[in-house]
Amino acid sequence: MHLRSLVSPAIFVWLALLAGCASDRPARRATVTDSGVVSAPRAGLTLTESGTPLKGGYSARRVTGDYAGYPALDRFIARMAQQHGFPRDYLNGLFSQAQRKTWTINYMRKESKPGPPSPGGWSRYRAQFLDSLHIARGVDFWRRHAGTLRQASERYGVPPEYILGIMGVETAYGANLGSHRVLDALTTLAFDSPRRADYFAEELEKFLLMARQERFDPAQPKGSFAGAMGLGQFMPSSFLEWAVDFDGDGRKDLWQPADAIGSVANYFAAHGWQSGEGVVIPAVLKSGGTCELETGYHTRYSVAELSRSGVAPRGVLDAATPVSLLRLRAHAGDEYWLGLPNFYVITRYNNSTYYAMAVHELAQAIRAQYH
């Protein structure tokens, strides 16, 4: 998500499944004129002050519809015009199409920060992804896109199975891309949500820049309830920084497998993936099965330091190796693992120990069945 630190991982997965698998871009909507009369978008393209074309043909002298009379939106439009050269009439017409997502508003109001992992939480979370469907789809996706995955792995140093692990957890390889128009999702969260409005306003800004750069109608793409897009669920800011045109067709299209594969691999490489290195290693407690140390993907210990506290790797690691101490709350009891630097890289995609471990285990399961 490429959506980080917004909702708990388990709830985010439920929301992604709830969103369905609609990936078709909707038919062009009508434009609301300054008089409030609805008409079809104009033929041709709108141009920015610098001559950059804008798709959709939207135009209105003021915003109408769900977001009429929003001073914060008016200020946003003024800033987009001043800083980025967007015609105000174009943005007025575009935001006249935006629809308020009441369900999202209600959900964000009641969502609270997740508490400590509950007993059995890892087993329940794991079961959502480590099933025969996710594994079989991952193997099939690998077979159909083997050449592209090989090229991405060679260029960025990221094994194919970890690219697939991300896509499997995020969208089940494109089956759950989300059914919310990105314009509606980001506008709602920027101007109607009590939580992180500034963040979503920035993502809305990046989305409009993305639409202009990639030459698509910003009212068309669909994604998650929070605006994440494509097979890898990139937010617009991540798209602008790390998306790549991997198939060389002149566009970055994360709804297409090749660009999504290259972009996920590039994201990992940019965040420090170490080619040829491991991800996690199981650990054993030597002190009667209890551990008082802080755990989580963000922790940092040396192997020697953990050993002095009664935690040892089930394998060979140099005493100076920096690791994170991970606790997974399984039905059969707590599991302890040592996260290597590549595990931390996975958490840059989503700040969650369970998320990163699910990606890792799904990747390993796909690798084991691919031949």
C-alpha positions in Angstrom: 0.0 0.0 0.0 0.5 0.8 -0.1 -1.5 2.4 2.7 0.6 2.6 5.9 -0.3 3.4 9.5 -3.9 4.2 8.8 -5.8 1.1 10.0 -4.8 -2.1 11.6 -3.6 -4.7 9.1 -6.4 -7.2 9.7 -9.1 -4.5 9.2 -7.4 -3.3 6.1 -7.5 -6.7 4.6 -11.2 -7.0 5.4 -11.8 -3.6 3.8 -9.9 -4.7 0.7 -12.0 -7.8 0.4 -15.2 -5.8 0.9 -14.1 -3.4 -1.9 -14.6 -6.2 -4.4 -12.7 -6.8 -7.6 -13.9 -3.9 -9.8 -11.0 -2.8 -11.9 -12.7 -1.3 -15.0 -12.4 2.5 -15.3 -15.9 4.0 -15.3 -17.4 5.7 -18.3 -16.8 9.4 -18.6 -19.1 11.4 -16.3 -21.0 14.5 -17.1 -19.6 18.0 -16.3 -21.5 20.5 -14.1 -21.4 24.0 -15.5 -21.3 27.2 -13.5 -25.1 27.4 -13.7 -25.5 23.9 -12.3 -26.6 22.4 -15.6 -25.2 19.0 -16.2 -23.6 18.5 -19.7 -21.2 16.0 -21.3 -17.5 16.8 -21.0 -16.1 18.9 -23.8 -14.3 17.2 -26.7 -10.6 17.6 -26.7 -8.2 18.4 -23.9 -7.9 21.1 -21.3 -4.4 22.7 -21.2 -2.5 23.9 -18.1 -0.8 27.3 -18.3 2.3 25.6 -19.5 0.4 23.8 -22.2 0.3 20.3 -20.5 -2.9 18.5 -21.6 -5.5 17.5 -19.0 -7.9 14.7 -19.7 -11.6 14.8 -19.1 -12.7 18.1 -20.5 -14.0 19.3 -17.1 -15.0 23.0 -16.7 -17.1 25.0 -14.3 -16.9 28.5 -12.8 -17.5 27.1 -9.3 -17.8 23.7 -7.6 -21.2 22.2 -7.4 -22.4 18.9 -6.1 -21.4 17.2 -2.9 -18.4 19.5 -2.4 -20.0 22.9 -3.1 -19.3 25.5 -0.5 -16.2 23.9 1.0 -13.7 26.6 1.8 -10.9 24.1 2.3 -11.5 22.7 -1.2 -11.6 26.2 -2.6 -8.2 26.9 -1.0 -6.9 23.6 -2.3 -8.0 24.5 -5.9 -6.4 27.9 -5.6 -3.1 26.3 -4.5 -3.1 23.8 -7.3 -3.7 26.6 -9.7 -0.9 28.8 -8.3 1.7 26.1 -7.6 1.1 23.6 -10.4 -0.6 25.6 -13.1 -4.0 23.8 -13.1 -6.8 25.8 -14.6 -9.3 26.6 -11.8 -12.3 26.0 -14.1 -11.0 22.5 -14.8 -10.6 21.7 -11.1 -14.0 23.2 -10.3 -15.6 21.0 -12.9 -13.6 17.9 -11.8 -14.5 18.3 -8.1 -18.1 18.9 -9.1 -18.0 15.2 -10.0 -16.6 14.1 -6.6 -18.9 12.1 -4.4 -18.8 12.0 -0.6 -18.2 8.5 0.8 -20.3 8.5 3.9 -19.3 4.9 4.9 -15.6 6.0 4.9 -16.3 9.0 7.0 -18.2 6.9 9.6 -15.5 4.3 9.6 -12.6 6.7 10.1 -14.4 8.4 13.0 -14.7 5.2 15.0 -11.4 3.6 14.0 -8.9 3.5 16.8 -5.3 2.5 17.0 -4.8 -1.2 17.3 -3.8 -2.5 20.7 -1.3 -5.2 21.6 -1.5 -8.4 19.5 -4.1 -10.8 21.0 -3.5 -14.5 21.6 -3.9 -16.4 18.4 -3.8 -13.1 16.4 -1.0 -14.2 14.1 -2.8 -17.5 13.3 -6.0 -15.7 12.3 -4.1 -13.1 10.2 -1.9 -15.7 8.5 -5.0 -17.8 7.5 -6.2 -14.9 5.3 -3.3 -15.3 3.0 -1.6 -18.7 3.5 -4.3 -20.6 1.8 -4.5 -22.7 -1.3 -6.1 -20.0 -3.4 -3.5 -17.3 -2.7 -0.7 -19.8 -3.3 -2.2 -21.3 -6.5 -2.9 -17.8 -7.9 0.7 -16.8 -7.1 2.1 -19.8 -8.9 -0.1 -19.2 -11.9 0.8 -15.5 -12.0 4.5 -16.4 -11.9 4.1 -18.8 -14.8 2.2 -16.2 -16.9 4.7 -13.4 -16.2 7.9 -15.4 -15.7 9.9 -13.3 -18.1 8.9 -10.0 -16.5 9.5 -11.3 -13.0 13.0 -12.5 -14.0 13.9 -9.2 -15.6 12.7 -7.3 -12.5 14.7 -9.6 -10.2 17.8 -9.2 -12.3 17.5 -5.4 -12.4 16.6 -4.7 -8.8 17.9 -7.7 -6.9 14.5 -8.7 -5.5 13.5 -12.4 -5.8 10.3 -12.9 -7.8 8.5 -14.6 -4.9 8.7 -11.5 -2.7 7.2 -9.4 -5.5 4.4 -11.9 -5.7 4.1 -12.0 -1.9 3.3 -8.3 -1.9 0.8 -8.6 -4.7 -0.9 -11.6 -3.1 -1.4 -9.9 0.3 -2.4 -6.6 -1.3 -4.8 -7.6 -4.0 -4.7 -11.4 -4.6 -2.8 -10.7 -7.8 -5.4 -8.2 -9.0 -8.6 -9.9 -7.9 -9.3 -7.3 -5.2 -8.2 -4.0 -6.7 -10.9 -2.0 -5.0 -14.2 -0.5 -6.2 -13.8 3.1 -5.0 -13.1 5.9 -7.4 -9.7 7.4 -6.2 -11.1 10.9 -6.7 -14.0 10.2 -4.3 -11.9 8.4 -1.8 -9.2 11.1 -1.5 -11.6 14.0 -1.6 -13.7 12.5 1.1 -10.7 11.8 3.4 -9.1 15.2 2.7 -12.1 17.4 3.4 -14.6 15.3 5.4 -12.5 13.0 7.6 -11.4 14.0 11.1 -8.2 11.9 10.8 -5.1 12.8 8.8 -6.8 15.3 6.6 -3.6 17.0 5.7 -2.0 13.7 4.7 -4.9 12.9 2.3 -4.9 16.4 0.9 -1.3 15.9 0.0 -2.2 12.5 -1.6 -5.0 14.2 -3.5 -2.4 16.8 -4.8 -0.1 14.0 -5.9 -3.0 12.1 -7.5 -3.8 15.1 -9.7 -0.1 15.5 -10.6 0.0 11.8 -11.4 -3.1 12.0 -13.7 -1.6 14.9 -15.5 1.8 13.1 -15.9 0.3 9.8 -17.1 -2.4 11.5 -19.2 -5.5 9.9 -17.8 -8.9 11.3 -16.6 -8.6 11.7 -12.8 -12.3 10.7 -12.4 -11.7 7.3 -13.9 -9.3 5.1 -11.8 -10.6 2.9 -9.0 -8.8 1.7 -5.9 -9.1 1.1 -2.2 -11.3 3.1 0.2 -8.2 5.3 1.0 -7.0 5.8 -2.5 -4.4 3.0 -2.9 -4.1 1.8 -6.5 -3.1 -1.0 -8.8 -1.9 -4.6 -8.2 0.6 -3.3 -5.6 -1.8 -0.7 -4.0 0.5 2.3 -4.3 -0.7 5.6 -2.8 -0.2 8.6 -5.3 2.9 9.9 -3.4 4.5 6.4 -3.7 3.6 6.3 -7.4 5.3 9.5 -8.2 8.5 8.5 -6.3 8.9 4.8 -7.1 6.6 3.7 -9.9 8.4 2.7 -13.1 7.4 2.1 -16.8 8.7 -1.4 -16.8 7.2 -2.5 -20.2 8.6 0.6 -22.0 5.2 1.8 -23.4 5.7 5.4 -22.3 3.3 5.1 -19.3 3.4 3.9 -15.7 0.2 1.9 -15.3 0.1 0.0 -12.0 -3.1 -1.8 -13.1 -0.9 -3.7 -15.7 1.3 -6.6 -14.4 4.6 -5.5 -16.0 4.6 -2.0 -14.5 3.3 -3.3 -11.2 6.0 -5.9 -11.0 8.8 -3.4 -11.8 7.4 -0.8 -9.4 7.2 -3.2 -6.4 10.7 -4.4 -7.1 12.0 -0.8 -7.4 10.3 0.1 -4.1 12.1 -2.7 -2.3 15.4 -1.8 -3.9 15.0 1.9 -3.1 14.3 1.0 0.6 17.5 -1.1 1.0 16.7 -4.6 -0.1 19.9 -6.7 0.2 20.2 -9.1 -2.8 21.0 -12.6 -1.9 20.4 -12.1 1.9 17.7 -13.7 4.0 14.6 -12.2 5.6 13.9 -13.9 8.9 15.3 -16.7 11.0 13.4 -18.6 13.8 14.6 -18.0 17.4 14.5 -20.1 20.5 14.2 -19.0 24.2 16.7 -20.5 26.5 15.3 -19.1 29.7 12.3 -21.2 30.5 10.3 -20.0 27.6 9.8 -16.4 28.7 11.1 -13.2 27.2 10.9 -9.7 28.8 12.5 -7.8 25.9 10.6 -5.4 23.7 9.5 -7.0 20.4 8.5 -5.7 17.0 9.8 -4.9 13.6 11.2 -1.6 14.8 13.4 -3.1 17.6 17.2 -3.4 17.1 19.4 -5.9 18.9 22.7 -7.6 18.1 22.7 -11.4 18.1 25.1 -11.3 21.0 22.9 -9.0 23.0 19.9 -11.3 22.5 22.0 -14.3 23.4 22.8 -12.7 26.8 19.1 -12.3 27.4 18.3 -16.0 26.6 17.3 -15.6 22.9 19.2 -17.5 20.3 18.8 -18.0 16.5 18.0 -21.4 15.2 20.8 -21.1 12.7 24.1 -19.4 12.3 24.3 -15.6 12.5 27.3 -13.5 13.3 27.2 -12.1 16.8 27.3 -8.5 15.6 24.4 -9.0 13.1 21.6 -6.4 13.8 18.2 -8.0 14.0 14.7 -7.2 15.2 13.0 -9.5 17.8 9.6 -10.6 16.5 6.8 -12.2 18.5 4.0 -13.9 16.6 1.0 -14.8 18.7 -0.1 -18.2 17.3 -2.9 -20.5 18.5 -0.3 -23.0 19.7 1.7 -20.4 21.6 4.0 -17.5 20.9 6.6 -17.8 18.2 9.8 -15.9 18.2 11.7 -14.9 15.1 14.7 -12.6 14.3 14.0 -10.1 11.5 17.0 -9.4 9.2 17.3 -6.1 7.3 15.2 -7.4 4.4 12.3 -8.0 6.8 12.5 -4.4 7.8 12.4 -3.4 4.1 9.1 -5.3 3.8 7.6 -3.3 6.7 8.3 -0.1 4.7 5.4 -1.2 2.5 3.2 -1.6 5.6 4.3 -0.9 9.1 3.3 -4.3 10.6 5.2 -7.3 11.8 2.3 -9.6 10.8 2.0 -8.1 7.4 5.7 -8.6 6.6 5.7 -12.1 7.9 2.6 -12.9 5.8 4.4 -11.6 2.7 7.5 -13.7 3.6 5.6 -16.9 4.2 3.4 -16.5 1.1 6.5 -15.9 -0.9 8.1 -19.0 0.4 5.0 -21.1 -0.2 4.8 -19.9 -3.8 8.5 -20.6 -4.4 8.0 -24.1 -3.0 5.2 -24.9 -5.5 6.6 -23.1 -8.6 8.4 -25.3 -11.1 
